Amino acid sequence: MHTLSRVGILSADAEANLTKVAGSILNLFLRCYVGWQFFKSGMLKVSDWNATLGLFQTEYHVPLLPPHVAAITGATGELLFPTLLFIGFVARPAALGLLFVNIMAVISYPQLFKFECPAAINDHFYWGILLVVLFVWGPGQLAVDSIVTRYRN
């Protein structure tokens, strides 16, 4: 029995519906928040492609990829995966893709660990946690994935 239904505030059905709706709204907020962080970065990359290529040649050291391939892959991931998260379409793979982009950003830019301000690395840590949450719990009811699943069943 649920907590609120035990104390007589809500029936078990009402509490389940509230949890479903509130959880879906929270998931939508998380999808938009974390997606926006990466989308902004992707837009910045494509707004000055020459500067982006320069950064990937001098600052970002992505393992196993040539700098121009890493730049294209990074910018594509930062634009595509957030867009999928925003609408909740293939949201779990999108969250996993962004988690990979996040990990690559940390690995390829070791200066994150050298800054006096721990916020630089902490942001990546928090975004990673949010992406794991979205991957594990899914996008919620306010997502294309959920609509497709409802119509398929």
C-alpha positions in Angstrom: 0.0 0.0 0.0 1.3 3.5 -0.9 2.1 6.1 1.7 -0.6 8.7 0.9 -3.3 6.0 0.6 -2.3 4.6 4.0 -3.0 7.9 5.7 -6.2 8.4 3.9 -5.2 11.4 1.8 -5.6 9.7 -1.6 -6.9 6.4 -2.8 -4.4 3.9 -4.1 -5.6 4.6 -7.7 -5.4 8.4 -7.3 -1.9 8.1 -5.8 -0.8 5.9 -8.7 -2.2 8.4 -11.2 -0.5 11.3 -9.4 2.8 9.4 -9.4 2.5 8.6 -13.1 1.6 12.3 -14.0 4.2 13.9 -11.7 6.9 11.4 -12.8 6.1 12.1 -16.4 6.4 15.9 -15.9 9.6 15.4 -14.0 11.0 13.2 -16.8 10.1 15.8 -19.3 11.8 18.5 -17.3 15.0 16.3 -16.9 15.0 15.5 -20.7 14.7 19.1 -21.6 17.2 20.3 -19.0 20.0 17.9 -19.7 19.3 17.9 -23.5 19.5 21.7 -23.6 23.0 21.6 -22.0 24.3 19.5 -24.8 22.3 21.2 -27.6 23.7 24.6 -26.7 27.2 23.1 -27.0 26.4 21.6 -30.4 25.0 24.8 -31.7 28.1 26.7 -30.5 30.3 24.1 -32.4 28.4 24.5 -35.7 28.2 28.3 -35.4 32.0 28.6 -35.9 33.1 25.4 -37.5 36.7 26.6 -38.1 37.1 27.4 -34.4 35.6 24.0 -33.6 38.1 22.2 -35.8 40.9 24.1 -34.2 39.8 23.1 -30.7 39.6 19.5 -31.7 43.1 19.7 -33.2 44.7 21.5 -30.2 42.6 21.1 -27.0 40.2 18.1 -27.3 42.0 14.8 -27.6 39.4 12.3 -28.5 40.9 8.8 -28.4 41.0 6.7 -31.6 39.5 9.4 -33.9 41.1 12.0 -36.1 40.2 15.5 -35.0 37.9 16.3 -37.9 36.0 13.1 -37.4 35.8 13.7 -33.7 34.4 17.2 -34.3 31.7 16.0 -36.7 30.8 13.1 -34.4 30.7 15.3 -31.3 28.6 18.1 -32.9 26.2 15.5 -34.4 25.8 13.8 -31.1 25.2 17.1 -29.3 22.5 18.1 -31.7 20.8 14.8 -32.6 20.5 13.1 -29.2 19.1 16.1 -27.3 16.5 16.6 -30.1 15.4 13.0 -29.6 15.3 13.5 -25.9 13.2 16.7 -26.2 10.4 14.8 -28.0 11.0 11.5 -26.2 11.6 9.5 -29.4 14.0 6.6 -28.9 14.7 8.3 -25.6 16.6 5.6 -23.9 19.1 5.1 -26.7 19.3 8.9 -27.0 20.1 9.2 -23.2 22.8 6.5 -23.6 24.2 8.3 -26.6 24.5 11.5 -24.7 26.0 9.7 -21.8 28.7 8.5 -24.2 29.2 12.0 -25.5 29.5 13.3 -21.9 32.1 10.6 -21.1 34.1 11.4 -24.2 34.0 15.1 -23.3 35.5 14.4 -19.9 38.1 12.0 -21.3 39.1 14.2 -24.2 39.5 17.4 -22.3 41.7 16.7 -19.3 41.8 20.4 -18.4 38.4 19.9 -16.7 40.3 18.4 -13.8 42.9 21.2 -13.6 40.5 24.2 -13.0 40.3 25.7 -9.6 36.5 25.6 -9.8 35.1 22.0 -9.4 31.9 23.1 -11.1 33.4 22.3 -14.5 33.7 18.5 -13.8 30.7 18.5 -11.4 28.4 19.6 -14.3 29.5 16.6 -16.3 29.0 14.3 -13.3 25.5 15.6 -12.7 24.5 15.4 -16.3 25.8 11.8 -16.4 23.6 11.0 -13.4 20.5 12.5 -15.0 21.2 10.6 -18.2 21.5 7.3 -16.3 18.2 8.1 -14.6 16.5 8.8 -18.0 18.0 5.6 -19.5 16.9 3.4 -16.5 13.4 4.9 -16.0 12.6 6.0 -19.6 11.1 9.2 -20.9 7.7 9.0 -19.1 4.2 9.3 -20.5 4.8 12.7 -22.1 7.0 11.2 -24.9 6.6 10.0 -28.4 7.9 6.6 -27.2 4.9 6.2 -24.8 2.4 7.2 -27.4 3.8 4.7 -29.9 3.8 2.0 -27.3 0.1 2.8 -26.4 -1.0 2.6 -30.0 1.0 -0.5 -30.7 -0.7 -2.4 -27.8 
